């Protein structure tokens, strides 16, 4: 189960700035009305690219 602060990887293109394979950190877990995650995606330098709400099939746990 993915938890807050877990490091994840996008499994597909999520936006113009978030490509498949982009890494990010879960900053919030939503359970209602359905399971979802707020993820801060970053570049190789740790700079924020975007913060998106995603669903379980959009990301994969890296830890």
N, CA, C, O and CB atoms as a CASP TS submission, in Angstrom:
PFRMAT TS
TARGET T0000
AUTHOR 0000-0000-0000
METHOD Language model
MODEL 1
PARENT N/A
ATOM      1  N   UNK     1       0.844  -1.190   0.000  1.00  0.00           N
ATOM      2  CA  UNK     1       0.000   0.000   0.000  1.00  0.00           C
ATOM      3  C   UNK     1       0.884   1.246   0.000  1.00  0.00           C
ATOM      4  O   UNK     1       1.862   1.326   0.744  1.00  0.00           O
ATOM      5  CB  UNK     1      -0.958   0.003   1.226  1.00  0.00           C
ATOM      6  N   UNK     2       0.540   2.182  -0.814  1.00  0.00           N
ATOM      7  CA  UNK     2       1.293   3.435  -0.908  1.00  0.00           C
ATOM      8  C   UNK     2       0.850   4.367   0.215  1.00  0.00           C
ATOM      9  O   UNK     2      -0.343   4.526   0.470  1.00  0.00           O
ATOM     10  CB  UNK     2       1.090   4.111  -2.300  1.00  0.00           C
ATOM     11  N   UNK     3       1.836   4.985   0.886  1.00  0.00           N
ATOM     12  CA  UNK     3       1.581   5.870   2.023  1.00  0.00           C
ATOM     13  C   UNK     3       2.164   7.252   1.745  1.00  0.00           C
ATOM     14  O   UNK     3       2.918   7.444   0.791  1.00  0.00           O
ATOM     15  CB  UNK     3       2.181   5.281   3.325  1.00  0.00           C
ATOM     16  N   UNK     4       1.794   8.224   2.611  1.00  0.00           N
ATOM     17  CA  UNK     4       2.381   9.552   2.505  1.00  0.00           C
ATOM     18  C   UNK     4       3.893   9.448   2.594  1.00  0.00           C
ATOM     19  O   UNK     4       4.417   8.637   3.357  1.00  0.00           O
ATOM     20  CB  UNK     4       1.835  10.487   3.602  1.00  0.00           C
ATOM     21  N   UNK     5       4.589  10.252   1.831  1.00  0.00           N
ATOM     22  CA  UNK     5       6.046  10.373   1.767  1.00  0.00           C
ATOM     23  C   UNK     5       6.727   9.238   1.007  1.00  0.00           C
ATOM     24  O   UNK     5       7.952   9.244   0.881  1.00  0.00           O
ATOM     25  CB  UNK     5       6.600  10.436   3.154  1.00  0.00           C
ATOM     26  N   UNK     6       5.971   8.264   0.495  1.00  0.00           N
ATOM     27  CA  UNK     6       6.574   7.228  -0.334  1.00  0.00           C
ATOM     28  C   UNK     6       7.031   7.843  -1.653  1.00  0.00           C
ATOM     29  O   UNK     6       6.424   8.789  -2.154  1.00  0.00           O
ATOM     30  CB  UNK     6       5.575   6.063  -0.584  1.00  0.00           C
ATOM     31  N   UNK     7       8.102   7.294  -2.204  1.00  0.00           N
ATOM     32  CA  UNK     7       8.596   7.725  -3.517  1.00  0.00           C
ATOM     33  C   UNK     7       7.962   6.818  -4.561  1.00  0.00           C
ATOM     34  O   UNK     7       7.962   5.594  -4.430  1.00  0.00           O
ATOM     35  CB  UNK     7      10.175   7.674  -3.597  1.00  0.00           C
ATOM     36  N   UNK     8       7.421   7.447  -5.600  1.00  0.00           N
ATOM     37  CA  UNK     8       6.713   6.713  -6.646  1.00  0.00           C
ATOM     38  C   UNK     8       7.228   7.135  -8.016  1.00  0.00           C
ATOM     39  O   UNK     8       7.957   8.117  -8.158  1.00  0.00           O
ATOM     40  CB  UNK     8       5.188   6.946  -6.546  1.00  0.00           C
ATOM     41  N   UNK     9       6.826   6.361  -9.016  1.00  0.00           N
ATOM     42  CA  UNK     9       7.183   6.643 -10.412  1.00  0.00           C
ATOM     43  C   UNK     9       5.908   6.616 -11.235  1.00  0.00           C
ATOM     44  O   UNK     9       5.068   5.735 -11.054  1.00  0.00           O
ATOM     45  CB  UNK     9       8.233   5.609 -10.965  1.00  0.00           C
ATOM     46  N   UNK    10       5.760   7.578 -12.141  1.00  0.00           N
ATOM     47  CA  UNK    10       4.605   7.612 -13.039  1.00  0.00           C
ATOM     48  C   UNK    10       4.665   6.427 -13.999  1.00  0.00           C
ATOM     49  O   UNK    10       5.714   6.151 -14.581  1.00  0.00           O
ATOM     50  CB  UNK    10       4.556   8.950 -13.828  1.00  0.00           C
ATOM     51  N   UNK    11       3.554   5.731 -14.165  1.00  0.00           N
ATOM     52  CA  UNK    11       3.510   4.580 -15.066  1.00  0.00           C
ATOM     53  C   UNK    11       3.129   4.963 -16.490  1.00  0.00           C
ATOM     54  O   UNK    11       3.210   4.144 -17.405  1.00  0.00           O
ATOM     55  CB  UNK    11       2.535   3.554 -14.543  1.00  0.00           C
ATOM     56  N   UNK    12       2.708   6.228 -16.673  1.00  0.00           N
ATOM     57  CA  UNK    12       2.312   6.714 -17.997  1.00  0.00           C
ATOM     58  C   UNK    12       2.434   8.235 -18.010  1.00  0.00           C
ATOM     59  O   UNK    12       2.668   8.849 -16.969  1.00  0.00           O
ATOM     60  CB  UNK    12       0.851   6.265 -18.356  1.00  0.00           C
ATOM     61  N   UNK    13       2.282   8.828 -19.151  1.00  0.00           N
ATOM     62  CA  UNK    13       2.293  10.290 -19.265  1.00  0.00           C
ATOM     63  C   UNK    13       1.079  10.823 -18.516  1.00  0.00           C
ATOM     64  O   UNK    13      -0.053  10.416 -18.780  1.00  0.00           O
ATOM     65  CB  UNK    13       2.281  10.755 -20.773  1.00  0.00           C
ATOM     66  N   UNK    14       1.323  11.747 -17.568  1.00  0.00           N
ATOM     67  CA  UNK    14       0.240  12.288 -16.744  1.00  0.00           C
ATOM     68  C   UNK    14      -0.110  13.735 -17.081  1.00  0.00           C
ATOM     69  O   UNK    14      -1.214  14.192 -16.787  1.00  0.00           O
ATOM     70  CB  UNK    14       0.616  12.194 -15.290  1.00  0.00           C
ATOM     71  N   UNK    15       0.822  14.451 -17.694  1.00  0.00           N
ATOM     72  CA  UNK    15       0.581  15.834 -18.116  1.00  0.00           C
ATOM     73  C   UNK    15       1.694  16.222 -19.080  1.00  0.00           C
ATOM     74  O   UNK    15       2.569  15.411 -19.384  1.00  0.00           O
ATOM     75  CB  UNK    15       0.525  16.819 -16.884  1.00  0.00           C
ATOM     76  N   UNK    16       1.662  17.452 -19.558  1.00  0.00           N
ATOM     77  CA  UNK    16       2.717  17.925 -20.460  1.00  0.00           C
ATOM     78  C   UNK    16       4.084  17.898 -19.795  1.00  0.00           C
ATOM     79  O   UNK    16       5.097  17.725 -20.471  1.00  0.00           O
ATOM     80  CB  UNK    16       2.407  19.337 -20.940  1.00  0.00           C
ATOM     81  N   UNK    17       4.124  18.068 -18.472  1.00  0.00           N
ATOM     82  CA  UNK    17       5.410  18.118 -17.758  1.00  0.00           C
ATOM     83  C   UNK    17       5.767  16.813 -17.045  1.00  0.00           C
ATOM     84  O   UNK    17       6.882  16.677 -16.542  1.00  0.00           O
ATOM     85  CB  UNK    17       5.383  19.237 -16.750  1.00  0.00           C
ATOM     86  N   UNK    18       4.847  15.858 -16.993  1.00  0.00           N
ATOM     87  CA  UNK    18       5.096  14.592 -16.287  1.00  0.00           C
ATOM     88  C   UNK    18       5.040  13.430 -17.271  1.00  0.00           C
ATOM     89  O   UNK    18       3.966  13.008 -17.700  1.00  0.00           O
ATOM     90  CB  UNK    18       4.063  14.380 -15.143  1.00  0.00           C
ATOM     91  N   UNK    19       6.212  12.927 -17.618  1.00  0.00           N
ATOM     92  CA  UNK    19       6.332  11.796 -18.537  1.00  0.00           C
ATOM     93  C   UNK    19       6.321  10.491 -17.756  1.00  0.00           C
ATOM     94  O   UNK    19       6.520  10.483 -16.541  1.00  0.00           O
ATOM     95  CB  UNK    19       7.618  11.908 -19.384  1.00  0.00           C
ATOM     96  N   UNK    20       6.091   9.396 -18.454  1.00  0.00           N
ATOM     97  CA  UNK    20       6.195   8.077 -17.833  1.00  0.00           C
ATOM     98  C   UNK    20       7.606   7.929 -17.272  1.00  0.00           C
ATOM     99  O   UNK    20       8.584   8.276 -17.935  1.00  0.00           O
ATOM    100  CB  UNK    20       5.869   6.931 -18.860  1.00  0.00           C
ATOM    101  N   UNK    21       7.704   7.417 -16.058  1.00  0.00           N
ATOM    102  CA  UNK    21       8.999   7.230 -15.419  1.00  0.00           C
ATOM    103  C   UNK    21       9.411   8.374 -14.512  1.00  0.00           C
ATOM    104  O   UNK    21      10.390   8.248 -13.776  1.00  0.00           O
ATOM    105  CB  UNK    21      10.037   7.036 -16.455  1.00  0.00           C
ATOM    106  N   UNK    22       8.691   9.487 -14.544  1.00  0.00           N
ATOM    107  CA  UNK    22       9.005  10.633 -13.691  1.00  0.00           C
ATOM    108  C   UNK    22       8.783  10.250 -12.229  1.00  0.00           C
ATOM    109  O   UNK    22       7.790   9.605 -11.893  1.00  0.00           O
ATOM    110  CB  UNK    22       8.135  11.870 -14.074  1.00  0.00           C
ATOM    111  N   UNK    23       9.722  10.652 -11.357  1.00  0.00           N
ATOM    112  CA  UNK    23       9.638  10.310  -9.935  1.00  0.00           C
ATOM    113  C   UNK    23       8.984  11.433  -9.144  1.00  0.00           C
ATOM    114  O   UNK    23       9.049  12.605  -9.514  1.00  0.00           O
ATOM    115  CB  UNK    23      11.030  10.012  -9.370  1.00  0.00           C
ATOM    116  N   UNK    24       8.348  11.035  -8.038  1.00  0.00           N
ATOM    117  CA  UNK    24       7.706  12.011  -7.175  1.00  0.00           C
ATOM    118  C   UNK    24       7.494  11.451  -5.782  1.00  0.00           C
ATOM    119  O   UNK    24       7.777  10.282  -5.521  1.00  0.00           O
ATOM    120  CB  UNK    24       6.382  12.455  -7.768  1.00  0.00           C
ATOM    121  N   UNK    25       6.996  12.288  -4.896  1.00  0.00           N
ATOM    122  CA  UNK    25       6.709  11.899  -3.521  1.00  0.00           C
ATOM    123  C   UNK    25       5.231  12.113  -3.234  1.00  0.00           C
ATOM    124  O   UNK    25       4.656  13.134  -3.611  1.00  0.00           O
ATOM    125  CB  UNK    25       7.582  12.697  -2.525  1.00  0.00           C
ATOM    126  N   UNK    26       4.627  11.147  -2.568  1.00  0.00           N
ATOM    127  CA  UNK    26       3.224  11.250  -2.187  1.00  0.00           C
ATOM    128  C   UNK    26       3.119  12.234  -1.028  1.00  0.00           C
ATOM    129  O   UNK    26       3.770  12.056   0.002  1.00  0.00           O
ATOM    130  CB  UNK    26       2.632   9.853  -1.799  1.00  0.00           C
ATOM    131  N   UNK    27       2.304  13.268  -1.193  1.00  0.00           N
ATOM    132  CA  UNK    27       2.140  14.266  -0.138  1.00  0.00           C
ATOM    133  C   UNK    27       0.792  14.150   0.560  1.00  0.00           C
ATOM    134  O   UNK    27       0.600  14.724   1.632  1.00  0.00           O
ATOM    135  CB  UNK    27       2.298  15.658  -0.710  1.00  0.00           C
ATOM    136  N   UNK    28      -0.147  13.411  -0.038  1.00  0.00           N
ATOM    137  CA  UNK    28      -1.436  13.190   0.611  1.00  0.00           C
ATOM    138  C   UNK    28      -2.097  11.961  -0.007  1.00  0.00           C
ATOM    139  O   UNK    28      -1.982  11.711  -1.207  1.00  0.00           O
ATOM    140  CB  UNK    28      -2.356  14.444   0.476  1.00  0.00           C
ATOM    141  N   UNK    29      -2.790  11.200   0.839  1.00  0.00           N
ATOM    142  CA  UNK    29      -3.553  10.045   0.378  1.00  0.00           C
ATOM    143  C   UNK    29      -5.035  10.346   0.585  1.00  0.00           C
ATOM    144  O   UNK    29      -5.453  10.735   1.676  1.00  0.00           O
ATOM    145  CB  UNK    29      -3.127   8.737   1.135  1.00  0.00           C
ATOM    146  N   UNK    30      -5.817  10.164  -0.465  1.00  0.00           N
ATOM    147  CA  UNK    30      -7.265  10.352  -0.393  1.00  0.00           C
ATOM    148  C   UNK    30      -7.950   8.994  -0.390  1.00  0.00           C
ATOM    149  O   UNK    30      -7.564   8.103  -1.147  1.00  0.00           O
ATOM    150  CB  UNK    30      -7.774  11.221  -1.574  1.00  0.00           C
ATOM    151  N   UNK    31      -8.953   8.830   0.445  1.00  0.00           N
ATOM    152  CA  UNK    31      -9.700   7.568   0.467  1.00  0.00           C
ATOM    153  C   UNK    31     -11.149   7.738   0.032  1.00  0.00           C
ATOM    154  O   UNK    31     -11.822   6.752  -0.266  1.00  0.00           O
ATOM    155  CB  UNK    31      -9.660   6.968   1.854  1.00  0.00           C
ATOM    156  N   UNK    32     -11.636   8.972  -0.009  1.00  0.00           N
ATOM    157  CA  UNK    32     -13.017   9.256  -0.410  1.00  0.00           C
ATOM    158  C   UNK    32     -13.027  10.298  -1.520  1.00  0.00           C
ATOM    159  O   UNK    32     -12.237  11.238  -1.426  1.00  0.00           O
ATOM    160  CB  UNK    32     -13.855   9.744   0.800  1.00  0.00           C
ATOM    161  N   UNK    33     -13.812  10.222  -2.513  1.00  0.00           N
ATOM    162  CA  UNK    33     -14.793   9.179  -2.786  1.00  0.00           C
ATOM    163  C   UNK    33     -14.147   7.919  -3.351  1.00  0.00           C
ATOM    164  O   UNK    33     -14.794   6.874  -3.421  1.00  0.00           O
ATOM    165  CB  UNK    33     -15.841   9.693  -3.748  1.00  0.00           C
ATOM    166  N   UNK    34     -12.870   8.003  -3.757  1.00  0.00           N
ATOM    167  CA  UNK    34     -12.135   6.837  -4.240  1.00  0.00           C
ATOM    168  C   UNK    34     -10.670   7.018  -3.873  1.00  0.00           C
ATOM    169  O   UNK    34     -10.240   8.130  -3.566  1.00  0.00           O
ATOM    170  CB  UNK    34     -12.311   6.646  -5.785  1.00  0.00           C
ATOM    171  N   UNK    35      -9.904   5.940  -3.903  1.00  0.00           N
ATOM    172  CA  UNK    35      -8.488   6.005  -3.552  1.00  0.00           C
ATOM    173  C   UNK    35      -7.723   6.850  -4.570  1.00  0.00           C
ATOM    174  O   UNK    35      -7.829   6.626  -5.776  1.00  0.00           O
ATOM    175  CB  UNK    35      -7.886   4.588  -3.471  1.00  0.00           C
ATOM    176  N   UNK    36      -6.963   7.810  -4.085  1.00  0.00           N
ATOM    177  CA  UNK    36      -6.152   8.668  -4.938  1.00  0.00           C
ATOM    178  C   UNK    36      -4.994   9.244  -4.146  1.00  0.00           C
ATOM    179  O   UNK    36      -4.954   9.140  -2.920  1.00  0.00           O
ATOM    180  CB  UNK    36      -7.000   9.794  -5.545  1.00  0.00           C
ATOM    181  N   UNK    37      -4.059   9.848  -4.849  1.00  0.00           N
ATOM    182  CA  UNK    37      -2.846  10.370  -4.227  1.00  0.00           C
ATOM    183  C   UNK    37      -2.507  11.742  -4.782  1.00  0.00           C
ATOM    184  O   UNK    37      -2.643  11.983  -5.982  1.00  0.00           O
ATOM    185  CB  UNK    37      -1.673   9.410  -4.440  1.00  0.00           C
ATOM    186  N   UNK    38      -2.070  12.633  -3.921  1.00  0.00           N
ATOM    187  CA  UNK    38      -1.512  13.913  -4.342  1.00  0.00           C
ATOM    188  C   UNK    38      -0.001  13.685  -4.402  1.00  0.00           C
ATOM    189  O   UNK    38       0.612  13.338  -3.392  1.00  0.00           O
ATOM    190  CB  UNK    38      -1.911  15.114  -3.348  1.00  0.00           C
ATOM    191  N   UNK    39       0.592  13.874  -5.560  1.00  0.00           N
ATOM    192  CA  UNK    39       2.014  13.573  -5.747  1.00  0.00           C
ATOM    193  C   UNK    39       2.743  14.809  -6.260  1.00  0.00           C
ATOM    194  O   UNK    39       2.297  15.461  -7.204  1.00  0.00           O
ATOM    195  CB  UNK    39       2.204  12.389  -6.728  1.00  0.00           C
ATOM    196  N   UNK    40       3.874  15.122  -5.624  1.00  0.00           N
ATOM    197  CA  UNK    40       4.755  16.188  -6.100  1.00  0.00           C
ATOM    198  C   UNK    40       5.835  15.531  -6.949  1.00  0.00           C
ATOM    199  O   UNK    40       6.694  14.818  -6.430  1.00  0.00           O
ATOM    200  CB  UNK    40       5.380  17.013  -4.905  1.00  0.00           C
ATOM    201  N   UNK    41       5.788  15.774  -8.248  1.00  0.00           N
ATOM    202  CA  UNK    41       6.767  15.212  -9.171  1.00  0.00           C
ATOM    203  C   UNK    41       7.935  16.176  -9.317  1.00  0.00           C
ATOM    204  O   UNK    41       7.747  17.392  -9.360  1.00  0.00           O
ATOM    205  CB  UNK    41       6.125  14.917 -10.551  1.00  0.00           C
ATOM    206  N   UNK    42       9.147  15.624  -9.391  1.00  0.00           N
ATOM    207  CA  UNK    42      10.357  16.443  -9.441  1.00  0.00           C
ATOM    208  C   UNK    42      11.261  16.015 -10.590  1.00  0.00           C
ATOM    209  O   UNK    42      11.156  14.903 -11.108  1.00  0.00           O
ATOM    210  CB  UNK    42      11.117  16.354  -8.115  1.00  0.00           C
ATOM    211  N   UNK    43      12.163  16.937 -10.981  1.00  0.00           N
ATOM    212  CA  UNK    43      13.152  16.611 -12.006  1.00  0.00           C
ATOM    213  C   UNK    43      14.401  16.020 -11.347  1.00  0.00           C
ATOM    214  O   UNK    43      14.417  15.788 -10.138  1.00  0.00           O
ATOM    215  CB  UNK    43      13.516  17.870 -12.840  1.00  0.00           C
ATOM    216  N   UNK    44      15.432  15.781 -12.133  1.00  0.00           N
ATOM    217  CA  UNK    44      16.664  15.163 -11.633  1.00  0.00           C
ATOM    218  C   UNK    44      17.375  16.024 -10.588  1.00  0.00           C
ATOM    219  O   UNK    44      18.170  15.509  -9.801  1.00  0.00           O
ATOM    220  CB  UNK    44      17.607  14.889 -12.789  1.00  0.00           C
ATOM    221  N   UNK    45      17.099  17.325 -10.573  1.00  0.00           N
ATOM    222  CA  UNK    45      17.717  18.234  -9.599  1.00  0.00           C
ATOM    223  C   UNK    45      16.859  18.437  -8.358  1.00  0.00           C
ATOM    224  O   UNK    45      17.231  19.199  -7.465  1.00  0.00           O
ATOM    225  CB  UNK    45      17.989  19.576 -10.244  1.00  0.00           C
ATOM    226  N   UNK    46      15.707  17.757  -8.294  1.00  0.00           N
ATOM    227  CA  UNK    46      14.820  17.897  -7.154  1.00  0.00           C
ATOM    228  C   UNK    46      13.879  19.079  -7.235  1.00  0.00           C
ATOM    229  O   UNK    46      13.182  19.390  -6.269  1.00  0.00           O
ATOM    230  CB  UNK    46      15.617  18.005  -5.929  1.00  0.00           C
ATOM    231  N   UNK    47      13.853  19.748  -8.393  1.00  0.00           N
ATOM    232  CA  UNK    47      12.952  20.883  -8.594  1.00  0.00           C
ATOM    233  C   UNK    47      11.550  20.375  -8.929  1.00  0.00           C
ATOM    234  O   UNK    47      11.393  19.435  -9.708  1.00  0.00           O
ATOM    235  CB  UNK    47      13.479  21.814  -9.721  1.00  0.00           C
ATOM    236  N   UNK    48      10.550  20.993  -8.344  1.00  0.00           N
ATOM    237  CA  UNK    48       9.164  20.586  -8.585  1.00  0.00           C
ATOM    238  C   UNK    48       8.760  20.851 -10.032  1.00  0.00           C
ATOM    239  O   UNK    48       8.935  21.953 -10.552  1.00  0.00           O
ATOM    240  CB  UNK    48       8.215  21.323  -7.629  1.00  0.00           C
ATOM    241  N   UNK    49       8.216  19.815 -10.668  1.00  0.00           N
ATOM    242  CA  UNK    49       7.682  19.941 -12.019  1.00  0.00           C
ATOM    243  C   UNK    49       6.185  20.214 -11.980  1.00  0.00           C
ATOM    244  O   UNK    49       5.673  21.049 -12.725  1.00  0.00           O
ATOM    245  CB  UNK    49       7.970  18.675 -12.833  1.00  0.00           C
ATOM    246  N   UNK    50       5.485  19.490 -11.092  1.00  0.00           N
ATOM    247  CA  UNK    50       4.040  19.623 -10.993  1.00  0.00           C
ATOM    248  C   UNK    50       3.563  18.865  -9.766  1.00  0.00           C
ATOM    249  O   UNK    50       4.240  17.956  -9.285  1.00  0.00           O
ATOM    250  CB  UNK    50       3.338  19.102 -12.277  1.00  0.00           C
ATOM    251  N   UNK    51       2.398  19.242  -9.262  1.00  0.00           N
ATOM    252  CA  UNK    51       1.728  18.510  -8.187  1.00  0.00           C
ATOM    253  C   UNK    51       0.387  18.082  -8.761  1.00  0.00           C
ATOM    254  O   UNK    51      -0.423  18.917  -9.164  1.00  0.00           O
ATOM    255  CB  UNK    51       1.559  19.389  -6.862  1.00  0.00           C
ATOM    256  N   UNK    52       0.157  16.759  -8.795  1.00  0.00           N
ATOM    257  CA  UNK    52      -1.043  16.219  -9.428  1.00  0.00           C
ATOM    258  C   UNK    52      -1.771  15.254  -8.505  1.00  0.00           C
ATOM    259  O   UNK    52      -1.158  14.606  -7.657  1.00  0.00           O
ATOM    260  CB  UNK    52      -0.685  15.520 -10.733  1.00  0.00           C
ATOM    261  N   UNK    53      -3.077  15.166  -8.679  1.00  0.00           N
ATOM    262  CA  UNK    53      -3.853  14.110  -8.040  1.00  0.00           C
ATOM    263  C   UNK    53      -3.909  12.959  -9.029  1.00  0.00           C
ATOM    264  O   UNK    53      -4.327  13.129 -10.174  1.00  0.00           O
ATOM    265  CB  UNK    53      -5.299  14.601  -7.629  1.00  0.00           C
ATOM    266  N   UNK    54      -3.482  11.779  -8.574  1.00  0.00           N
ATOM    267  CA  UNK    54      -3.406  10.607  -9.454  1.00  0.00           C
ATOM    268  C   UNK    54      -4.111   9.422  -8.804  1.00  0.00           C
ATOM    269  O   UNK    54      -4.441   9.451  -7.618  1.00  0.00           O
ATOM    270  CB  UNK    54      -1.931  10.250  -9.771  1.00  0.00           C
ATOM    271  N   UNK    55      -4.332   8.396  -9.591  1.00  0.00           N
ATOM    272  CA  UNK    55      -4.992   7.175  -9.139  1.00  0.00           C
ATOM    273  C   UNK    55      -3.981   6.034  -9.059  1.00  0.00           C
ATOM    274  O   UNK    55      -2.890   6.134  -9.622  1.00  0.00           O
ATOM    275  CB  UNK    55      -6.157   6.801 -10.085  1.00  0.00           C
ATOM    276  N   UNK    56      -4.334   4.949  -8.364  1.00  0.00           N
ATOM    277  CA  UNK    56      -3.376   3.857  -8.157  1.00  0.00           C
ATOM    278  C   UNK    56      -2.713   3.322  -9.429  1.00  0.00           C
ATOM    279  O   UNK    56      -1.540   2.950  -9.391  1.00  0.00           O
ATOM    280  CB  UNK    56      -4.065   2.736  -7.476  1.00  0.00           C
ATOM    281  N   UNK    57      -3.429   3.274 -10.545  1.00  0.00           N
ATOM    282  CA  UNK    57      -2.828   2.739 -11.782  1.00  0.00           C
ATOM    283  C   UNK    57      -1.929   3.750 -12.489  1.00  0.00           C
ATOM    284  O   UNK    57      -1.295   3.417 -13.490  1.00  0.00           O
ATOM    285  CB  UNK    57      -3.921   2.288 -12.737  1.00  0.00           C
ATOM    286  N   UNK    58      -1.867   4.987 -11.976  1.00  0.00           N
ATOM    287  CA  UNK    58      -1.018   6.021 -12.572  1.00  0.00           C
ATOM    288  C   UNK    58       0.409   6.009 -12.049  1.00  0.00           C
ATOM    289  O   UNK    58       1.304   6.583 -12.668  1.00  0.00           O
ATOM    290  CB  UNK    58      -1.618   7.370 -12.327  1.00  0.00           C
ATOM    291  N   UNK    59       0.630   5.346 -10.893  1.00  0.00           N
ATOM    292  CA  UNK    59       1.939   5.374 -10.239  1.00  0.00           C
ATOM    293  C   UNK    59       2.332   3.974  -9.756  1.00  0.00           C
ATOM    294  O   UNK    59       1.500   3.078  -9.617  1.00  0.00           O
ATOM    295  CB  UNK    59       1.929   6.366  -9.054  1.00  0.00           C
ATOM    296  N   UNK    60       3.641   3.827  -9.505  1.00  0.00           N
ATOM    297  CA  UNK    60       4.194   2.589  -8.958  1.00  0.00           C
ATOM    298  C   UNK    60       5.130   2.940  -7.817  1.00  0.00           C
ATOM    299  O   UNK    60       5.922   3.875  -7.936  1.00  0.00           O
ATOM    300  CB  UNK    60       4.937   1.767 -10.053  1.00  0.00           C
ATOM    301  N   UNK    61       5.056   2.210  -6.713  1.00  0.00           N
ATOM    302  CA  UNK    61       5.897   2.424  -5.551  1.00  0.00           C
ATOM    303  C   UNK    61       7.353   2.092  -5.870  1.00  0.00           C
ATOM    304  O   UNK    61       7.631   1.060  -6.480  1.00  0.00           O
ATOM    305  CB  UNK    61       5.403   1.582  -4.375  1.00  0.00           C
ATOM    306  N   UNK    62       8.291   2.962  -5.462  1.00  0.00           N
ATOM    307  CA  UNK    62       9.723   2.723  -5.681  1.00  0.00           C
ATOM    308  C   UNK    62      10.453   2.255  -4.424  1.00  0.00           C
ATOM    309  O   UNK    62      11.506   1.626  -4.528  1.00  0.00           O
ATOM    310  CB  UNK    62      10.376   3.983  -6.197  1.00  0.00           C
ATOM    311  N   UNK    63       9.919   2.547  -3.246  1.00  0.00           N
ATOM    312  CA  UNK    63      10.622   2.188  -1.996  1.00  0.00           C
ATOM    313  C   UNK    63      10.702   0.710  -1.820  1.00  0.00           C
ATOM    314  O   UNK    63      11.257   0.236  -0.828  1.00  0.00           O
ATOM    315  CB  UNK    63       9.938   2.796  -0.792  1.00  0.00           C
TER
END
